[in-house]
C-alpha cells in the first residue's frame, strides 16, 4: 500500500463530512475520553480523534506505542492506513464504504447514536502483525448531517481470536435501531 491507499479512504470520508469546517476541540473533552477508556478495554489500546473534513488525525494517544511500537509523533493517518495488512485492506475499504452508506441514510438526530466496529491486522514496528479491533464513534455532527469528527479506538485482540475472519458491526446506543 502507499499514499494512494490514503486517497481511497479519505475519498470515502469526504462524502460524509461534505467539506464542512470544524472548530478546535476543547482539551477537557479529550481528558474525559481518556478516563473513560481505561475502564472498558480488554487489551492494549490506543485512541485518536479523526477530523473527517480535513482527513487528519487531530489527536493520537501515547498508548499507540504499546500497540504498534511507534511513538504517536511517528504516526499519522497515512502511516496507520499503510500499516494495515495488505490482505485486509480490501475489506477495510469495503467496511468504510458500507459504513458511509449506512450513515448517509440515517437521520441527523441518529448519527451520533451508533458506533462501528471491525477488526483487521496492523503491522508493528517489529514487522509482526497484531489483530486489532477498531471501534469508531461519531463525536461531532453538524445540523446539516455532515459528520465532522470521529473517536477511534484500536484494541489489541490478538489474544482473543484464533482465526482472522473480519466482521463489520453497527452498535446502536440508547436502544436506537436503524
C-alpha positions as CSV (number, residue, x, y, z in Angstrom):
1,X,0.0,0.0,0.0
2,X,1.0,3.6,-0.5
3,X,-0.3,7.2,-0.3
4,X,-2.9,6.1,-2.9
5,X,-4.4,3.9,-0.1
6,X,-4.9,7.1,1.9
7,X,-6.6,8.8,-1.0
8,X,-9.1,5.9,-1.4
9,X,-10.0,6.1,2.3
10,X,-10.2,9.9,2.5
11,X,-12.4,10.0,-0.6
12,X,-15.0,7.9,1.4
13,X,-14.7,10.1,4.4
14,X,-15.1,13.3,2.4
15,X,-18.5,12.2,1.3
16,X,-19.8,12.1,4.9
17,X,-18.0,15.2,6.0
18,X,-19.2,17.1,2.9
19,X,-16.3,19.5,3.2
20,X,-17.7,21.2,6.3
21,X,-15.3,23.1,8.5
22,X,-14.7,22.3,12.2
23,X,-13.7,24.2,15.3
24,X,-11.0,23.2,17.7
25,X,-11.8,20.5,20.4
26,X,-11.6,21.6,24.0
27,X,-8.8,19.9,26.0
28,X,-11.3,18.9,28.7
29,X,-13.2,16.8,26.1
30,X,-10.1,14.8,25.3
31,X,-9.4,14.3,29.0
32,X,-12.9,12.9,29.6
33,X,-12.4,10.4,26.8
34,X,-9.1,9.3,28.2
35,X,-10.5,8.5,31.6
36,X,-13.5,6.5,30.2
37,X,-11.3,4.3,28.0
38,X,-9.3,2.9,30.9
39,X,-12.3,1.2,32.2
40,X,-13.6,-0.6,29.1
41,X,-10.7,-2.1,27.2
42,X,-9.8,-5.8,27.1
43,X,-6.2,-5.4,25.8
44,X,-3.6,-2.8,25.0
45,X,-5.3,0.1,23.2
46,X,-4.8,3.5,21.6
47,X,-7.3,6.1,20.6
48,X,-7.5,9.0,18.3
49,X,-9.7,11.8,17.0
50,X,-10.1,11.9,13.3
51,X,-11.3,15.1,11.6
52,X,-13.2,13.8,8.6
53,X,-13.4,17.2,6.9
54,X,-9.6,17.6,6.8
55,X,-8.8,13.8,6.8
56,X,-6.3,14.4,9.6
57,X,-5.8,12.8,13.0
58,X,-6.1,15.7,15.4
59,X,-5.0,13.5,18.4
60,X,-3.3,10.2,18.8
61,X,-2.9,8.8,22.3
62,X,0.5,7.9,23.7
63,X,-0.7,4.3,24.1
64,X,-0.2,3.8,20.4
65,X,3.4,2.9,21.3
66,X,2.2,-0.1,23.3
67,X,0.0,-1.2,20.4
68,X,2.4,-0.9,17.4
69,X,5.8,0.1,18.8
70,X,5.8,3.6,17.3
71,X,5.5,6.9,19.2
72,X,2.4,9.0,18.5
73,X,4.6,11.6,16.9
74,X,5.7,8.9,14.3
75,X,2.1,8.0,13.4
76,X,-0.1,10.0,11.1
77,X,-3.2,8.8,9.1
78,X,-1.2,7.8,6.0
79,X,1.2,5.7,8.2
80,X,-1.6,3.9,10.0
81,X,-3.6,3.2,6.8
82,X,-0.4,1.8,5.3
83,X,0.2,-0.4,8.4
84,X,-3.0,-2.4,7.6
85,X,-2.2,-5.9,6.4
86,X,-2.4,-5.9,2.6
87,X,-4.8,-8.8,2.6
88,X,-7.1,-7.0,5.0
89,X,-7.1,-3.7,3.1
90,X,-9.8,-4.5,0.6
91,X,-12.2,-5.5,3.4
92,X,-11.2,-2.3,5.3
93,X,-12.2,-0.2,2.3
94,X,-15.4,-2.3,1.9
95,X,-16.3,-1.7,5.5
96,X,-15.6,2.0,5.3
97,X,-17.8,2.3,2.1
98,X,-20.6,0.3,3.7
99,X,-20.4,2.4,6.8
100,X,-20.6,5.6,4.7
101,X,-23.9,4.3,3.1
102,X,-25.3,3.4,6.5
103,X,-24.6,6.8,8.0
104,X,-25.8,8.7,4.9
105,X,-29.2,7.0,5.2
106,X,-29.6,7.9,8.9
107,X,-31.5,11.0,10.0
108,X,-29.2,13.6,11.6
109,X,-30.5,13.0,15.1
110,X,-29.5,9.3,15.0
111,X,-26.0,9.7,13.6
112,X,-24.3,10.0,16.9
113,X,-26.2,7.1,18.3
114,X,-24.1,4.4,16.6
115,X,-20.6,3.0,16.6
116,X,-19.0,0.9,14.0
117,X,-16.5,-1.9,14.8
118,X,-14.5,-4.3,12.8
119,X,-11.1,-6.0,13.0
120,X,-8.0,-6.3,10.9
121,X,-4.3,-6.9,11.3
122,X,-1.9,-4.0,11.9
123,X,1.8,-4.1,11.3
124,X,4.0,-3.3,14.3
125,X,7.5,-1.8,14.4
126,X,9.0,-5.3,14.7
127,X,7.3,-6.2,11.4
128,X,4.8,-8.6,13.1
129,X,1.0,-8.1,12.8
130,X,-1.4,-7.7,15.7
131,X,-5.1,-8.3,15.4
132,X,-6.9,-5.1,16.4
133,X,-10.5,-4.3,16.9
134,X,-11.3,-0.8,15.5
135,X,-14.3,1.0,17.0
136,X,-15.4,4.3,15.5
137,X,-18.0,6.6,17.0
138,X,-19.1,10.0,15.6
139,X,-18.4,12.7,18.2
140,X,-19.3,15.8,16.1
141,X,-22.1,16.2,13.5
142,X,-23.4,19.5,12.3
143,X,-27.1,20.4,11.8
144,X,-26.9,19.5,8.1
145,X,-25.8,16.0,8.8
146,X,-22.1,16.5,8.0
147,X,-20.1,14.1,10.1
148,X,-17.1,16.1,11.2
149,X,-15.2,14.1,13.8
150,X,-15.0,10.5,15.0
151,X,-13.4,9.0,18.0
152,X,-11.4,5.9,17.1
153,X,-10.2,3.2,19.4
154,X,-7.8,0.4,18.4
155,X,-7.6,-2.5,20.8
156,X,-5.2,-5.4,20.5
157,X,-7.4,-8.6,20.4
158,X,-4.7,-11.0,19.3
159,X,-5.1,-13.0,22.4
160,X,-8.9,-13.3,21.9
161,X,-9.3,-14.6,18.4
162,X,-8.0,-17.8,16.9
163,X,-9.0,-17.1,13.3
164,X,-8.8,-14.0,11.2
165,X,-12.3,-13.6,9.9
166,X,-13.1,-9.9,9.5
167,X,-16.5,-8.7,10.6
168,X,-18.3,-5.4,10.5
169,X,-20.9,-4.5,13.1
170,X,-23.1,-1.4,13.8
171,X,-24.0,-1.0,17.5
172,X,-26.9,1.3,18.5
173,X,-26.8,3.3,21.7
174,X,-29.8,4.2,23.8
175,X,-32.0,1.5,22.3
176,X,-31.7,3.1,18.9
177,X,-32.3,0.7,16.0
178,X,-31.8,1.6,12.3
